[in-house]
């Protein structure tokens, strides 16, 4: 299994239609996925095994009057099977 990690663009909400169990707390709602990805202050990285999302990391662009823009990592989710398949001895 080769895992590809990349950022999703604003027009890629359809990628979130195929998500492994355990990555998100609840099923992905297409309307919220589109809204999230359209917001330039929000960011979503996905780990893909083929076309299956097996992990995500969400971030928010954070600015402050005396600091440059930085990302605040909000949440990380990984499918339990994706972890197990990468660890020797796990079935």
C-alpha positions in Angstrom: 0.0 0.0 0.0 1.4 3.3 -1.1 0.0 6.3 0.8 0.0 9.7 -0.9 -0.4 12.8 1.3 -1.6 16.0 -0.3 -3.7 19.1 0.3 -7.2 19.3 -1.0 -8.1 22.2 -3.3 -11.4 24.1 -3.1 -12.9 22.1 -6.0 -12.0 18.6 -4.6 -14.9 17.9 -2.1 -15.7 14.8 -4.1 -12.4 13.2 -2.8 -14.2 13.1 0.6 -16.9 10.8 -0.8 -14.7 7.8 -0.3 -13.4 7.8 3.3 -12.3 4.8 5.4 -14.2 4.1 8.7 -12.6 5.9 11.6 -11.1 8.9 9.8 -13.9 11.3 10.7 -16.1 11.2 13.8 -19.3 11.3 11.6 -20.1 10.7 7.9 -18.9 13.5 5.7 -21.6 15.8 4.5 -21.0 17.0 1.0 -22.4 20.4 1.6 -20.1 21.0 4.6 -17.1 19.6 2.7 -17.7 22.1 -0.1 -18.1 24.9 2.4 -15.0 24.0 4.3 -12.8 23.7 1.2 -14.1 26.9 -0.2 -12.9 28.9 2.9 -9.4 30.2 2.2 -8.7 30.2 6.0 -9.3 26.5 6.3 -7.0 23.7 5.1 -7.3 19.9 4.8 -4.6 17.4 4.0 -5.6 13.9 3.1 -3.7 10.6 3.1 -4.9 8.5 0.2 -4.6 4.8 -0.5 -5.6 4.9 -4.1 -8.9 6.8 -4.0 -9.6 5.9 -0.4 -9.1 8.6 2.2 -7.3 6.8 5.1 -6.2 9.9 7.0 -6.8 13.7 7.4 -5.3 16.7 9.1 -7.3 19.9 9.3 -5.8 23.3 10.0 -6.9 26.9 10.4 -4.8 29.9 9.2 -4.2 32.0 12.3 -3.0 35.6 12.3 -2.2 37.9 15.2 -1.3 41.6 15.2 2.3 40.9 16.1 2.9 37.6 14.3 2.9 36.4 10.7 0.3 34.0 9.5 0.7 30.4 10.8 -1.4 27.2 10.8 -3.1 25.9 13.8 -3.6 22.1 13.5 -7.2 21.5 14.5 -7.7 17.7 14.2 -6.0 14.6 12.9 -7.8 11.4 11.9 -6.5 8.1 10.7 -8.3 4.9 9.8 -7.4 2.2 12.3 -6.8 -0.3 9.5 -4.3 2.1 7.8 -2.3 2.2 11.0 -2.4 -1.6 11.5 -1.3 -2.3 7.9 1.8 -0.2 8.4 2.8 -2.0 11.6 4.6 -5.4 11.6 2.6 -8.0 13.5 -0.7 -6.2 13.4 -3.7 -8.0 11.8 
